Amino acid sequence: MLSKSYQCFISAIFVSFVFSSVSGNQAYAQTLASELAQVEQPLIPASVFGALPEYQQPSLSPSGTKVAFIKNVTTPEHRALLATFDFKTGKQTVLFASNNETVRFRWFRWANEDTLLVSVRFLTRSGSSRYTSTRMMSLKFDQANQDPNWLLQPKRRTNSDPLQNRESQFADRIIDMLRSDPEHVLVALDRDVQNMPSVFKVNISTGKTKRIEMAKHDIRDWTTDRQGVLRVGEAFDYETGTSDVYVRKNDEDSWRKIYTFNAFEDASNAVYVSGFGLDPNILYIRKYKGYHLALYKVNLSTMEETLVFSDDTYDVDGALAYSVLSNDVIGVFHRAAKHGVHYFDKKHYALHDALASALPSLNSSLYDLSVDERKYLMYAESDSTPGQYYIGDRDKGSLNYLFGAYSKITPNSLPGSKRIEYKSRDGLDIEAYITLPKTGKAPYPLIVHPHGGPSGRVTDGFDYWTSFFASRGYAVIRPNFRGSSGFGVDFSEAQMGAWGLQMQDDITDATQWMIKQGYANKDKMCIVGASYGGYAATMASTKTPELFKCVVSFAGVTDLVKLTRRMRNDFAGGDLIGKEQIGSSTSDLKARSPLHNAEKIIADTLIVHGEYDDVVNIEQSRNYVRGLKSIDKSVTYLELEDGDHYLLNAKNRIAFFEAMDAFLAKHLK
């Protein structure tokens, strides 16, 4: 049975979260859905969709008696608060606050029942240069606004030795939380050689560190077994593109190479380490079985490989699923599997099935578990309902609503999405998701919304961009064009050197499919994208200039020549990756760059970019806007102060959505 609802408040900072019964929540949602079917609802402000989620990243303590979470507040000013709630005492505590601009939470984890490890990203200015760095701190769960215990402080500079003077830019790469030793963690830190991390054991209370493995063999990533022993190193040569996988039996054993491949020369030979089973001799890897990635286990004594799970339609590219109780692998996360996870033993579906029955209108998944697996957090959402978190107790048979991501969006007030397939012009089947608005009638104004990456992937579930578009009466199509991840080696590798070519044609073909199906008004269509999606949007305005009435690009690439040049100068391995993924011929790169073809543009354009974007440099948008203005093209430019690549600043996200709302309405209403 479901336990009684209750509510907790902390009035000093106006932070609250409400527990209510599942049955009550369902009844409320059903009543609202019925009312919405009869009465046209007022337009939800763009600022609601642009706001950061109210609650994020809840995590249970090992015992399951406490929960930590991030609460985003807007008054008296925008802040992100890291807080905890003790279910036994009813006490809520705000541990630390960030402004989400110069200081931002990246992640946090319970190190033990009383202490959290927290990663913080800093935006640092040095003259005209700005860069990000990350640091890690430990906090007590019940001490409000405490002074953090900073870990892995930079070395004291004692002489001119570069190993003494080097400071790691990123100091939050946890390798192992050391389940059997809750006072220590293992951390990868390139304190000695840039981009080649050594491994350190760190005391989370005192900050004392001990190196347990020196950087070597071009190893960029380390993996421990389930007993916390460092066992695997994955190496990558930035000049040749060669990858190697090293293993050893124990701390005293020497490293031996077991796999080598070059994904740029033949991606089908790639091998990716997933993790260890409870048996320290069993390593799980992902490699290609035919065209698609499959999960294998390897006996490290005999190097015998055994197929564990494969899918003939999609790559098996999710993380391993572990039992917190047994510490062993019990499955693998896979989007196409039942409840999003393929379990080796069907008994593990029992709890998932029960949760699905409790909330049949939502897609639910286990989000976190206590160490005895009796208490759990559940996450539930749908295309039309933003994420909701529930707290469950298997011993009590209770399941209670904890909090939601967007309380100002009424459940089921937005339309759902539908997976479809369309044929590209060369006969390839392309997957896409379409969303049709609840208001108006076909043919609708259309938003074509290509994803970023380009090796991203569109799936079902709540998406705040799509929900915003649909709330305005626009139909939306989101294609998984060539280069998207999860559809096999040939499909994903089709992005190599093909930006603006077949990848762009796939997006155009998706648009034409919407017109032919009678869903889209061909005279009222806009294309909107971010990052690579921003490139695809601006490229559309030059490759198919008469197709779209308007273009919106956030943090988009517009000049492939400058992109490859900056990759070569600013990123380790960027020269090789730029040549292989994007291209090397200047004339070819210009032909596929919106900036160098701007004279073809007809559509009005909105360009938005964060002032500090460490993925796509802001020069991409600044130069593009200057270029368009110099030839009298219609362009609106919004530069977001202290903005990043991911719209993680609430003020900036809201400003962008409000500007985009007005811009789209001008052309589509």
KALINBEL-V92791 format. One line per field, one symbol per residue. ss: DSSP state (2 for helix, 1 for strand, 0 for the rest). psi: psi as a letter, one per 20 degrees, with the letter a starting at -180 (. if undefined). burial: + if it has 9 or more other C-alpha atoms within 8 Angstrom, else -. A space follows every 50 residues. Layout:
# KALINBEL-V92791
ss = ???
psi = ???
burial = ???
This chain:
# KALINBEL-V92791
ss = 00000111110000111110122222222222222222000000022222 00001111110000011111111000001111111100000111111100 00111111110000111111111111001111111111110000000011 10000000000222200001001111000000011111111110011111 11100000111110000011111100000111111100000111111000 00000111111100002220111111000001111111100111111110 00011111100000000001110000001111100002221110022222 22222222000011111110000011111111001111111110000111 11110000000000001111111000001111111000000001111100 00000000000002222222200011111000000000222220000000 02222222222222220001111111111102222222222220000001 11110000022222222222000222222220000222222002222222 00011111110000000022222222222200001111110000000002 2222222222222222220
psi = rprqqrqqqnhhjkpqqppqqggggggggggggghhhhppqqppqhhghi qqqhqqlqpqrhijiqpqrpppqiqirpqpporqpohgijpppohqqqij ehpppgrqqohahipqppppppoppnciqqrqqqrqrqqqijoplqpqnp rlqqqpohajphhhipppholknpgpimhimiiqqpppplhgppjnprpq ppoigijpqppipqprkkphqqpraijjpohppoqpoihhjpqqpqrrha hiqqpqphqqrohhhnhijqppphrqrhoiiopprprpnciqprpqqpoi gikppppgprpihqqnjrrqpqphgijrpiappohirpjjpoqhpihiig gggghhhhmhiqoqqphqqrhjkhqqpqpqrrhiprpqpqpqohhikqoq pfrrhniioppjiqqrrpprqrprhjjpppqrpqppqiqaqqpqqpppnq raeikapparrpohgghgghhjjpqppnqmrpiqqijrggghiiiojjpi dhghhhgghgghghghijhpoiimpqpprqchhhghghhhihhmhihqhr ppppkqpiohghghghghhippjhgggggghgripghghhhjphgjkhii phqqppppqpgoojgoqihggghggggghhkkqopppopopkqaijlipg gggggghgghghgghhhi.
burial = -+------++----+-++++++--++--+--++--+---------+++++ ++-+++-++++++++++++++++----++++++++++----+++++++++ +++++--+-+++-+++++++++++-----+-++++++++++-+-----++ ++-----------+++-+-+++-+++++---++++++++++++--+++++ ++++--+-+-+---+--+++++++++++++++++++++--++++++++-- ------+--++++--++++++--+++++-+++++++++--++++++++++ ------+--++--++++--+++++--++++++++--+-+++++------- -+--++--+--+++++-++++++++++++++++++++++++++---++++ ++++++--+++++++++-+--+++-----+++++++++----++++++++ ++++++++-+++---++++++-+++++++++++++++++-++++++-+++ -++++++++++-+++--++++--+++++++++++++++++++-++--+++ +++++++++++-++++++--+-++++++++++++---+++-++++-++-+ +++++++++++++--+-+-++-+++-+++---+++--+-+-++++-++++ -+++++++-++-++--++-
